[in-house]
Amino acid sequence: MSHISRRKFIKFTALLGTGIPVLSHLKLFSKTVSPLTESSIPVVIATWDRDRKPNLKAWEILEKGGNSLDAVEQGVRVAEDDPENNSVGYGGLPDENGIVTLDASIMDWRGRAGAVAYLQNIRNPISVARLVMEKTKHVMLAGEGAKKFALAYGFKEENLLTEKSREAWIKWKEGLSKEDNWIGSDSHDTITMLAIDKYGNISGACTTSGLRWKIHGRVGDSPIIGAGLYVDNEVGAAGATGVGETIMRVLGSFLIVEKMRDGYSPQEACEYAVRRLIEKNKNIVKEKFQAAFIALNKKGEIGAYSVREGFDYVLSRNGKTEGFKSKYELKD
Ligand code: ASP
């Protein structure tokens, strides 16, 4: 390993370990009261209580009798389009080279799945993922091919690096010359949304710009079916956020759905997956890291659990959209 690449590697691993405490920056409105015992339909649940507009959009669709696939796609698009949200789509924080690369996945109640990875210059990867699911025989497209596919379907090519994100990246680069382990105050949290509609059908969507300052070419858990997202309409759905490498090692979302199939409640299944994730990563990731799961079952019951304090989620049901703090495993 050359001096430079080793340096970058050290920086990257440090980032993995330390990135997520900063994700908790917007807990302004989150409640501590647990909503875990209620069950009703429809329901929308999404990671991170940073902005409730994505949930409100999804709820609006469900309220009018729309289906869960449209709800999750349109819901997370709100976050992708928001330049203030620096963890997804337009305005997402770039990789180490200053390039925004996006990952997304979507699944519906028919068991269909679509995903894009390492997509550049297209602001709504979730809709490209949906087209992969609906218009092709494949599940995932990546990089240049995914972009060409999107352009063929009329998506616009644009620069996704906003001035704010570029400045944050420059600041990080400058900091690099003084210390390798620069930790910024911005977040890199994914939006994962799960919904069940009034017909009892479940869909999920997951979209992200991934870990900020990641090595160019890195793909996280979000587009990996079973890691960042999984839906099985017989059982329920689960989705993830946090350090993707830790989530991929246990296929966390698939694991949760399988535990629910075995009779676990969504909450029990999320707790089981977080414990498995901690156990399986303990000799691999030495630094403190965050990872979190949300889940939903056929009854409209939900679950949420994270490795550490700081994760919150937005829940819409019975016409109300509220933020809640998640329970967590490690008290440090
Ligand atoms: N899971 C995302 C990734 O690893 C990042 C995040 O949720 O913060 O790409």
Boltz pocket constraint, residues with backbone or C-beta under 6 A from the ligand:
constraints:
  - pocket:
      binder: B
      contacts: [[A, 188], [A, 189], [A, 190], [A, 208], [A, 209], [A, 210], [A, 211], [A, 219], [A, 220], [A, 221], [A, 222], [A, 240], [A, 241], [A, 242], [A, 243], [A, 244], [A, 245]]
      max_distance: 6.0
